[in-house]
Amino acid sequence: MRCRIVGEAAMALHTAFLLYAALGGFLAWKWPRTFWPRLCVALYALATSIVGGPAPSPTWRTGAVATPDANPSPPPG
């Protein structure tokens, strides 16, 4: 159950980041104080799109998720 909550929270944060990256310009237009955070997010999104760098979550997830090969079951018999 805890893993599901963490997964749902990660999905919600990722969606919020993508929405802010795509539509945050409208917030910066209405509230100019949000310009600098918006610029940082836009540059990060642009850089990862152009360079093709991995998103941070796969590197964080590597040690947290058990793969089928990580804990093999004992041989029968």
N, C-alpha and C positions, 0 to 999 in steps of 0.2 A: 504494500500500500504506500509506503514511504517513497519507493522508487517511482510510482505513478505520479505522486504529488510533485516530486522533483522534476519529472519529465514534463508534466503539464506546465509547471512554472517556467522551465527552460523554453518551451514552445511559445508561451505567452510573451516572454522577454524578447525572444527572437523576432516574433511577429511585430512587437512594438518597435523594435529597432528598425526593421525593414520599412514599416510605415513611416517612421520618423525620417529615415533616409530618403524615402520617395516623396513624402508630402510635407516635410518639415520646413520647406521654403515658405509655405503659406503662413506657418506660425512665426517665422522670422520676419515676414512682411508685416504681420499684425503687431507682434511684440519684438521690437528691434533688439532687446536684451538677449534674445535667444539666437542671435546671429552667429556668435562665436562657437557655441556648442554645435549648432547646425553645420557650420563650416567644417569642423573637425569630423563630424559624422559623414558628411558628403565626401570629404577627401579620403577618408578611410574606405568608404564604399566604392569610390572610384578607383582607388589604388588596388583593392582586392579584385575588382572586375578586370582591370587592365593587366595587372601582373599575374593574376590567377592564383594568388596565394590562398592557402586553406583558411577556412573560418576557424576561430579559436575552439569551438566546441568539439571538433573531432580529436584535437590533441588532448583536451581535458578528459574526454570520454574514454580514451584508450585504456587508462588504468582503472576506470570505474566499472566498466562493463565486462562481465565474464563471458568469454567466447566459448563455444563448445569444445575447442581444443585446449583451453586453459585448464579445465578441471575434468580430465577424462575419467570415465567410470572404470572401476577395476575390471579386469578381464573375467568373464564368467568361468565358474568352475573352481 
